[in-house]
Amino acid sequence: MKLIERSYYLNKLKDVMGTPDIKVITGIRRCGKSKLMDRFIEYLRAQDENNNIIRIKLTLKEFEALKNADTLYNYVDAHYKSNCNNFLFVDEVQLCPNFENIINSLYEEEKYDIYLTGSNAFLLSSDLATLFGGRTYELSMFPFSFQEYLTYFPQDDLNQAFENYVVQGGLAGSYLYKNKEDAQKYLSSLVKSTITKDVVRKFKIENEDLLNMISEYLMDNVGNKTSLRNIANTLTSTSYKTNDKTVGNYVYCLCKSFLFYPFTRYDIKGKKYLESDKKYYLADVSLRFAILGHKNMDYGHIYENIVAIELLRRGYEVYVGVLNDKEIDFVAIKNGIKTYIQVSDDISAEKTKEREVNALLAIEDAYPKILLANTKHEDSQIEGVKIIDIARWLAGVSQF
């Protein structure tokens, strides 16, 4: 498999190297967590040949015995070397029962710089503080960005590359398949294994069929305000009798598996957060195509999904904006600066352009206002609203 340098994540690990935290790499299955760890180990060895690397992959037969907690501890202790920097890397740490006791003990010894990956069912963000007493640094990984996709598939036609990326997505394991059908089978199986292994087992879900139906509903409605009651009513009218409490619990579990990301609504005028009717976006839109095909396609919402994940990838705090009866797709905040963003597919029709621009112009403060659209042109402006081609922004050619 072709590998590319994922510099953003690698640099993050370099920045926290040597700090006392337990470093935990999280993200959807198959987004490259273990490959990142391998690349960081290469970097450590190149920096200092005396660095002592203790690398444990609990999925491999050679480490089968280390699935016992005491044996794991004894192995690490036996491989410790004095008078040098000791780095401990454990893949799929959850395969060792009571792993948290061993990792906490090794942490207390202050002899190791510790890095972990594992099934998201056992290393959820909400669990880290409980498992390790808040002594963690979490690095959230996402599938390939469009920039990384262009590095993997170098090409001159940016617009065609973007069209390909929309369908192929950023889960690089699918790139190995020669035809689209096999690639989508791979992605479909990834969704199924995430639901079965990271949701059903962890949260002891009783009705896996209902969970799958809710997952497909969210995929079919990315970019739409989502009412838990409406989901319950829709599913009750078609196949199952359920309620908003059960739906809410199942949606929560799907988000904790990093399959979906919830976005809270923000009242721009009242400057307050609204808990009702969140929006949910997929970790990668290719998963939607793999499960649902092109059914009920709305490319505007697909582009919204891509932008939502890209904003998270770039370190923004992101909300869905509400202004009176208007909706602003995203309020993105970084370093105390807000950026208001509308996302659209085709704004060649004047009415569409006016609608999107006027929604932004209705905001009375002076923070940047951006319209991202599939213009296939260089940047332009209308009354202070900057219009940017979505492919150029994703590729890093254009900036806010």
C-alpha positions, 0 to 999 in steps of 0.5 A: 500500500502506498504511504504518504506523510501525514505531516499535520498529525506527525508534527502534533506527536513531535510537539508533545513528545516527552510530555508526561501525558499518556498520548492516545490516538483516536478516530474512526476505524482504518483512518491510519492510527497505527500507520501514524504510530509506525511513522513516528517510531521511524522519526524517533529512531532517526533522531537518536539511535539510542532511543529505546522503542518498546513496540507491542501490537496485540493483534499479532500472534507473537504478542498473544501472551501479553493479553494478560495484564501481569505478563504485559507489565513484565514484558515492558519492564524487562525491555526497559533500558536505563540511561536512554529515552524509553518509548512505549507504543501499544496497538489495540491496547483493549485486547489486554483485560485491565489494561488501564491498571497496567498503563497507569502503573507504568505512567506512575513510574515516570520511566516511559513516554507512552503512546496508545491506539485501540478500538474506539469502543474502549478508548472513547474521548469520554472514557479517557479521564476515567481510565487514566485519571485525566492524564492524557493527550488525545490526538483526533485523527480523520480520514485523508483530507483533499490535500492528502488525497491530491498527494496520494493521487497527483493530478493536474485537474483540480475540479475532476480530482474534487469530483473523484474525492467526493465519491472516493473519500479519504479512507485510503484502504479503499484505494487498493481496490481496482473497481468501485464496487469492491471499494464500496464493499470495503467501506460498507464492511467498515461501517458494519464492523464499526457498528458491531464491534465499536457500538453494539458490544461496548454499549450492549445494544439490544436491537442492532437492526434498529441501530443500523436503521438510525445510522442509515437515516443519519447518512440520508440526512447529513446537513439537515436539522435532526429531531430525535422525535422525528427519527423515532416517528419515521422509524415507527411508521415504517418498521419499528416501534421506538421512542425518542429516548431510545433513538437519542441513546443510539445516536449518542453511541454512533457518535462515540464510535467516531462514525458521526459528529454532532454539531450544536446550533448557535443563536448568533444574535442571542449568543447562546447554544441551542440543544435541540435539533442538532446536525450530524455529519459523517466522518467521511462521505464515501461511507454514505455512497457505500451504504446508500448509493446515490439515493436522495442525493443533495450535493449541497449537503454532501459538500457541507459534510466535507467542509464540516469535517475539514473545519474540525481537521483544521482545528476549528470549534464549529457550530451551526448558526441560527439568525432569526429565521435564517440558518448559517451553515457554520460558525467556525471559531479559532483563536477567538475569531469567528468565521461565518460560512455558507456552503453551496453547490451551484450558485450560477443562478442569481437567486441562489447566490443572492440567498446565500450572500444575503444570509451572511450579510444579515449578520451585523458583526464584522467577523469574516463572512465566507461563501464556499461553492463549486464555482470552479473560479478564483476568489471573488467578493460581494459586499464584503462576502468572500466567495471561494471555490470549495475545491481550491479551499480544500486544496489549500490554494485559497484561504479565509 
